[in-house]
Amino acid sequence: MTTHLLVTGASGFVGSRVAAEARRRPDVRVRLLSRQAPPGPEYVHGDLAVPPSLRGACAGTDVLVHCASRVGGAAGTAAAVNDHGTRALVEEAVHAGVRRIVYVSTAAVHGRGPFRRVGPAQAPIAPVSPTSRTRAAAERHVRDAGGLVLRPHLVYGEGDRWVIPGLVWLMDELSATLTGCDALQSMIDVGTLARAVVAAALSPRYTAGVHHVNHPEPVPVTDLLGAVCAEVARPCGDARMDVPTALERAAGSPRALHHLEMLTVDHWFTDDTFWKDLDCPPGEGFAAGFARAAPWYRSYLRDRTAP
């Protein structure tokens, strides 16, 4: 029996990998929601920022996998896409009789840590940015419709233009790497995340609720920064800086302060039963995943800094 699966955000970092993973399933027919849909049966026209454009978008769909989101930018734009757009999309899905809705959200809806060994129901929803506030609103729309919410924390791999590039930028801004930081960060490579999203979308075990989706082993910040410096870039040479000094230096830069406040406290989110129930291996962990992605990061950062 063929499952008709509609993916939003298929031109983005996570959504593109989810769509590619779904296409590998012989019993799945994939369609993509796009603002500029080219002719062809694989594409459905629809713009989350324009709710009327979504009418009929979910017709003939069995499973909706919603990966699209607006990250950064004006608060009004984030609300239009993440909050109001998701609400309209979910309403269309319910109207069309879609049997399952899966939303790829973010652990940032929990706000700032520390979080250590925290399960999905053990931390409050306390977002601090327009992006995370509106994505929390999107979660409510999905959950109210009986859908499934997946919350990764830091997603890395080919196509990542925020996590690892952001760390390189931070070290460049500080002219040093951090020392004395023993924080732990939950992470997942984008390929493993895509496999998990598709497995959850197709598994009879998961129809509703919230799950954290990260590799079970958190990554020490010292290992994270060490890997970035060893395999991708050393913008600061061998200079070192402790956390209090870094926070003091970053006081005049909201962006640097935001990165530091996230990086230097625990963000360790757990949900081990998710992987066991899905029979979906969580992968080899950060060291192996990052080594595979390192050539892409080097190329991307070189191109970004070229004259």
C-alpha positions in Angstrom: 0.0 0.0 0.0 1.4 3.4 -1.0 1.6 6.2 1.6 1.2 9.7 0.2 3.5 12.0 2.1 3.6 15.8 1.8 6.7 17.6 3.0 7.0 21.3 3.7 10.4 23.1 3.8 11.9 20.7 1.3 14.3 23.4 0.1 15.7 23.9 3.6 18.5 22.3 5.6 16.4 19.6 7.3 13.4 19.4 5.0 15.6 18.6 1.9 17.1 15.6 3.7 13.7 14.5 5.0 12.3 14.6 1.4 15.4 12.7 0.1 15.0 10.0 2.8 11.3 9.6 2.1 12.0 9.1 -1.6 14.1 6.1 -0.8 11.1 4.3 0.6 9.6 2.2 -2.2 6.1 2.4 -0.6 6.0 6.2 -0.2 5.0 8.8 -2.8 6.5 12.2 -1.9 5.0 15.6 -2.7 6.6 18.9 -1.8 4.8 22.1 -0.8 6.5 25.0 -2.4 5.9 28.8 -2.9 7.2 28.5 -6.4 6.1 25.1 -7.4 7.3 24.1 -10.9 4.9 22.1 -13.0 4.7 18.4 -12.2 2.9 15.9 -9.9 5.6 16.1 -7.2 4.9 19.7 -6.3 2.0 21.5 -4.6 1.8 25.2 -4.6 1.4 26.9 -1.2 2.9 29.7 0.9 2.8 29.5 4.7 2.9 33.3 4.8 -0.3 33.5 2.7 -2.8 31.1 4.3 -5.4 31.3 1.4 -2.7 29.8 -0.9 -2.8 26.6 1.2 -6.4 25.7 0.4 -6.5 22.2 -1.0 -2.8 21.6 -0.5 -3.3 18.5 1.6 -5.8 16.8 -0.7 -4.8 13.2 -1.2 -2.2 13.2 1.6 -1.9 10.5 4.2 1.0 12.0 6.2 2.0 15.6 6.5 5.7 16.2 7.5 6.0 19.9 8.4 9.7 21.0 8.3 9.3 24.6 7.2 9.9 27.4 9.6 11.1 31.0 9.6 14.3 31.4 11.6 15.3 35.0 12.4 14.1 38.1 10.7 11.3 40.3 11.8 9.0 39.1 14.6 5.9 39.7 12.4 7.3 37.5 9.6 8.1 34.7 12.0 4.6 34.9 13.4 3.1 34.9 9.9 5.0 31.7 8.8 5.5 29.7 12.0 2.3 30.5 13.9 -0.5 31.6 11.5 0.9 29.6 8.6 1.1 26.4 10.6 -2.4 26.9 12.0 -3.8 27.2 8.4 -1.8 24.2 7.2 -3.0 22.1 10.1 -6.6 23.1 9.4 -6.2 22.1 5.8 -4.7 18.8 6.9 -7.6 18.1 9.2 -10.1 19.1 6.6 -8.4 16.7 4.0 -8.5 13.8 6.4 -4.7 13.5 6.8 -4.2 10.7 9.2 -0.9 11.9 10.7 0.9 15.2 11.1 4.5 15.4 12.1 6.2 18.7 13.0 9.9 19.2 13.2 10.3 21.8 15.9 13.2 22.7 18.2 14.3 22.3 21.8 14.8 26.1 21.8 11.1 26.2 22.8 12.3 25.4 26.3 14.3 28.6 26.5 17.7 28.9 28.1 19.2 26.2 30.3 20.7 24.7 32.1 18.9 21.4 31.1 20.6 18.2 32.2 19.0 14.8 31.4 15.7 16.5 30.7 12.9 14.6 29.0 10.2 16.1 26.8 7.7 16.5 29.7 10.3 17.7 32.3 11.0 21.2 31.1 8.6 24.1 30.7 7.9 25.9 27.4 9.7 29.2 27.9 10.9 30.5 24.6 13.0 33.7 24.5 13.1 34.7 20.9 10.4 35.5 18.3 11.5 32.4 16.3 11.2 30.0 19.2 8.0 31.7 20.5 6.3 31.2 17.2 7.5 27.7 16.8 6.1 26.9 20.2 2.8 28.3 18.9 3.2 26.0 15.8 3.6 23.1 18.2 0.3 23.9 19.9 -1.5 23.8 16.6 -0.1 20.4 15.7 -0.7 18.9 19.1 -4.3 20.3 19.2 -4.9 18.3 16.0 -3.4 15.1 17.5 -0.1 15.5 15.8 3.5 14.5 16.6 6.1 17.1 17.6 9.9 16.3 17.3 12.4 18.5 19.0 16.1 18.3 18.1 18.5 20.7 19.7 21.7 21.3 17.7 21.6 19.9 14.2 24.8 19.7 12.2 26.1 18.3 8.9 26.2 19.3 5.3 24.1 22.3 4.7 24.3 23.7 8.3 24.8 27.4 8.1 24.1 28.2 11.8 25.5 25.8 14.4 29.1 25.2 13.3 29.6 28.5 11.3 28.2 30.2 14.4 30.8 28.7 16.6 33.6 29.7 14.2 32.2 33.3 14.1 32.0 33.3 17.9 35.7 32.3 18.3 36.7 34.8 15.7 34.7 37.5 17.6 36.4 36.6 20.9 39.8 36.0 19.2 40.1 32.9 21.3 38.5 29.5 22.0 36.9 28.7 25.4 38.5 26.9 28.3 37.0 25.7 31.6 33.6 25.0 30.0 32.2 21.6 31.0 28.7 22.1 29.5 27.1 19.3 27.6 25.1 19.8 24.3 22.6 17.5 22.7 23.3 17.2 19.0 22.3 15.2 16.0 23.5 15.0 12.4 21.0 16.0 9.8 21.1 12.6 8.0 20.2 10.8 11.2 17.5 13.3 12.0 16.0 12.8 8.6 15.9 9.1 9.0 14.2 9.5 12.4 11.6 12.0 11.1 10.6 9.6 8.2 10.6 6.6 10.5 8.3 8.4 13.0 6.1 9.6 10.1 5.5 6.0 8.9 5.6 4.1 12.2 2.3 2.9 13.7 3.9 3.4 17.2 3.9 7.2 17.0 0.8 9.2 16.2 0.8 12.0 18.8 2.9 13.6 21.5 6.3 15.2 21.8 9.8 13.7 21.6 13.3 15.0 21.9 15.3 13.7 18.9 19.1 13.9 19.5 21.9 11.4 19.7 21.7 9.7 23.2 25.2 10.8 24.0 25.6 14.5 24.7 28.7 16.3 23.3 31.0 18.1 25.8 31.6 21.6 24.6 35.4 21.0 24.9 35.0 18.2 22.3 32.8 20.3 20.1 35.2 23.3 20.0 38.2 21.0 19.7 36.7 19.3 16.6 35.8 22.6 15.0 39.4 23.9 15.6 41.1 20.7 14.5 39.0 19.9 11.4 37.3 23.1 10.2 38.9 26.4 11.2 41.2 27.9 13.7 40.2 31.6 13.5 41.8 32.3 16.9 45.0 30.4 16.5 46.0 28.9 19.9 44.5 31.7 22.0 42.4 30.6 25.0 39.8 32.4 27.1 37.8 31.4 30.2 34.1 31.7 30.3 33.8 34.7 32.7 36.2 36.7 30.5 34.3 35.6 27.3 31.0 36.7 28.8 32.5 40.1 29.8 34.0 40.6 26.3 30.7 39.7 24.7 28.6 42.0 26.8 28.4 44.6 24.1 27.4 42.1 21.3 23.9 40.6 21.7 24.6 38.0 19.1 27.9 36.8 20.7 26.2 36.8 24.1 23.4 34.7 22.8 25.8 32.1 21.5 27.8 32.0 24.7 24.8 31.8 27.0 23.6 28.7 25.0 27.0 27.1 24.6 28.3 27.5 28.2 25.4 25.8 30.0 24.0 22.3 29.7 21.4 21.6 27.0 21.1 17.8 27.5 17.8 16.5 26.4 16.9 12.8 26.7 14.4 10.5 25.1 16.1 7.1 24.6 12.8 5.1 24.2 12.2 7.1 21.0 15.1 5.3 19.2 14.2 1.9 20.6 10.6 2.0 19.7 11.3 3.1 16.2 14.0 0.6 15.7 16.0 3.4 14.1 19.7 3.5 15.2 20.8 6.9 16.4 24.1 6.7 14.5 27.7 6.7 15.5 27.7 9.9 17.4 29.3 13.3 17.0 32.9 12.4 16.3 32.2 10.3 13.3 29.3 12.5 12.0 31.4 15.6 12.2 34.4 14.1 10.5 32.2 13.2 7.5 30.8 16.8 7.4 34.1 18.6 7.9 35.1 18.9 4.2 31.7 20.6 3.5 32.2 23.0 6.4 35.7 23.9 5.2 34.5 24.6 1.7 31.5 26.6 2.9 33.5 28.7 5.3 36.3 29.3 2.8 33.8 30.5 0.3 32.1 32.8 2.8 35.4 34.4 3.8 36.9 34.7 0.3 37.4 38.3 -1.0 
